[in-house]
């Protein structure tokens, strides 16, 4: 009897360890990356870039473009956004 209870507990613990990665895989976020250039095609260093959610109306913290004009805005919830530079 005790042996079957131990086996059941061991199986339950093993199942929990197997299911935790599946639960974590359900976190859905995205990243927006890009490069800001002017009309002549030259990169724009230090430009402020932000996104505004079209459905929620919330705005991300503005990020600055780096020395190659690139920006990264991570950890975004799935949504439709408007980009502002």
C-alpha positions in Angstrom: 0.0 0.0 0.0 2.7 2.5 1.0 4.7 1.5 -2.1 1.7 2.3 -4.4 1.3 5.7 -2.7 5.0 6.5 -3.2 4.7 5.4 -6.9 1.6 7.6 -7.4 3.4 10.6 -5.8 6.5 10.0 -7.9 4.4 9.9 -11.0 2.6 13.1 -10.1 5.8 14.9 -9.4 7.3 13.7 -12.7 4.2 14.8 -14.6 4.4 18.3 -13.0 8.1 18.6 -14.2 7.0 17.6 -17.7 4.1 20.0 -17.8 5.8 23.1 -16.5 7.7 23.8 -19.7 4.5 23.5 -21.7 2.8 26.1 -19.5 5.7 28.5 -19.8 5.6 28.1 -23.6 2.2 29.8 -23.5 3.7 33.2 -22.7 3.3 35.2 -25.9 5.3 38.4 -26.5 7.0 39.9 -29.5 9.7 42.4 -30.4 9.7 45.2 -32.9 13.0 46.1 -34.5 13.9 48.5 -37.2 16.2 51.3 -38.6 15.4 54.9 -38.9 16.7 56.7 -42.0 16.1 60.2 -43.4 14.9 61.0 -46.9 18.4 60.6 -48.3 18.8 57.1 -46.8 21.2 58.2 -44.1 20.7 56.7 -40.6 19.2 58.9 -37.9 21.1 58.5 -34.6 19.3 59.3 -31.4 15.8 59.4 -32.8 13.0 58.6 -30.3 10.9 55.6 -31.3 7.7 54.5 -29.5 4.7 52.3 -30.2 1.1 53.0 -29.3 -1.4 50.2 -29.0 -4.3 50.8 -31.4 -6.7 48.8 -29.2 -5.5 49.7 -25.7 -4.3 53.2 -26.3 -1.2 52.5 -24.2 2.2 53.8 -25.3 5.6 52.1 -24.9 8.5 53.8 -23.3 10.4 55.6 -26.1 13.7 54.1 -27.1 16.5 55.8 -28.9 18.1 54.6 -32.1 21.8 53.6 -31.8 24.8 54.7 -33.9 23.5 52.6 -36.8 20.0 54.0 -36.6 18.6 50.7 -35.2 16.1 50.3 -32.4 14.6 47.4 -30.5 11.3 47.5 -28.5 10.9 44.1 -26.7 8.3 42.3 -24.7 5.2 43.5 -26.6 1.8 41.8 -26.2 0.2 40.7 -29.5 -1.7 43.7 -30.8 -1.8 46.3 -33.6 0.6 49.2 -33.0 1.2 52.6 -34.5 4.9 53.5 -34.7 6.0 57.1 -33.9 9.4 58.5 -34.6 
